Each structure stands twice: as structure tokens, then as C-alpha cells.
Amino acid sequence: MEGSIIKLPDFIRLKKKYGAYLYLDEAHSVGALGETGRGVTEYWGVDPRDVDIMMGTFTKSFGAAGGYIAGSKRLINHLRAYSHSTTYACSMSAPVAQQVISSMKIIMGEDGTNRGKFLHLTVLCCKEKVTSTV
């Protein structure tokens, strides 16, 4: 939120060297960073498959509610089976799901406008001011 971005290529290199897992919180970057708003992985030009778990929220760039966890099918199936949130949470409502879908279309430019690029351009114009920290 304050302009710091992880040096993701360095962390991916360390992850591969030591056999670690990499969990990336994209809550403040999806919809804002990268040429098309795909977040930190696109910003650094790395393969998203090098990140084991990606987490994000639909409350920021999407203007909705809820969030997501992305990873391998095996990981997601494990979370579905053993996570407490599966037991105690409820499904996303249809209007909220539609808000997420509509926002994604805007961010990706599939709505026929350039509204999604406005946010990207704002971030890209400030790119030199963003500091990279580890």
C-alpha cells in the first residue's frame, strides 16, 4: 500500500535454490500493477507458475467482497477439504460474483472501453517513484 514491491525474481531464484514454497499476497496489486493489471508477476515479467500460492482480495480493484486463493489443483483441493473457512463460510452471492466478473472485464479491456487502462497508466507513470525492497 505504501509503494514497496517485492523483488519477485530474487525470491523465485531463492525458492528454486532451497526448495521452498512461495506465497504471494496480490491484494494491492491485481488490477493496478503490470501492463494489463495482472499484478506483481506481470510487473516483474515472471511466470506466475513459479509462485505456489497467490492470494488476493476482491475489495480493492474489483469493488466487491471476498477474495481468492490460487494454486495447483492439488493445493486447492486440500484447502477445500481441510480449511475451516470451507465449513464456516458461505458462498459468494450472485451480485457480488457479477461485480467481480464485470470488474475483470474492465481491467482486461474486454468491456470495449479503455477504463481499465486508466489505473494501469496511473501506476506506470509513478513507476520511477516505486521502491523495490526485499
N, C-alpha and C positions, 0 to 999 in steps of 0.2 A: 504494500500500500504506500510505502514511502519512497519508491523508486529504486529499490535494490533488486537485482535479478541474479539468481544463482548462475555460476559459470557451469552450466549443464554439461558441456563437453568434457570438462575436467572430472566431474563426478561420474560420468558414464565410463570414462577411462579407469577410474579407481574401482568402480563397481565390477568391471570386467577383470581387472587385475586380481582383486581379492575375492571374487565370487560372492559379492554382496547383493542385496536387493535394493532397488531404488524406488522410493515413494515420492511422488511429485504432487504438491498442492497447487492446483491451477485456479484456485478460487478468484484470484485477482488478475489473471492474465488471459483466460479464454474470452474471446470477443474483443480484446484490446491489443494484445501483442501478436507480432507476426504479420506478414504481408496480408494474409487473409483472416487474421483473428484466431488462429488455431493455438495460440499460447506460446509458452516458453520453448517448446520443442521446435516450433516453426521459427521463432525468433533466432535461435541458435543454428537452425538448419540441421538438426539431428533427427535420427529415425525414432519416432515415437515408440517403436517396439523395443528400444533399448531401455525404456522406463517400465518397470514391473507393475507399478500401481499408480494410476492417475486419479486424483480426486478433485472435484470442483463443485461449485455451487450454482444454482440457477437463480440466485437472488441478486447477483451483480449485473452482468451484461445482459442477462435474459429477462430481468424484471419480473421474475416469477417466484417460485418457492421450491424448496427441496434441493437436491444435489445428485451427484453421481460418483460411482467408483468404476473405474475401467481397468481391465487387466486381462489376463489369459482366461479362457473358458474354465479351466480347472480352478483357478483362484476364485472367480465369481461364483461358481457352483459351491465351493467350500464356504464362502461368505453367506450364501443363501441358506445353507444347511446349518451353520453354526453361529451366525451372528444374532445377538439379542435383538437388534433392530428388525430382523425379519419377524420375530414373534410379536413385538410391541408396536411396530409402526403400521401405518395404514398406507394404502396405495395413493399415488398422486391423483388428484381429481382431474376430470376431463378438461375443464377450462385452464387449469394450470399447465397440463400437458400441451394443450394447444398454444398457450403463450410461449412455452419453450420452443415448440416447433416453428412458430411464426418468427420468433427472435432469431433462431438459427438460420432461417431462410434469408432474413435481412442481413445478418452478419456475413453470410456466404454470397450475398448478392443475387440470390435466386428469387427475390421479390420484384425484380425488374427496375429497381432504383439503385442509387449509389449511397443510400443512407448508412449502410454498414461500413462503408469505407471511411466515412467521416471520423469515426472513432479511431480507426487504424491510422489515418493521416495525422490526427492529433498526437497520438503516441509516437509515430515515426518522426514528426517534427521535433519532438523533445528527446530523441534517441541519444543525442550527444550529452544531454544532461543526466541520463540514467547511469548510475554507477553499478559496476559489477562487483559483487563480493562473494566470498566463499564462507 
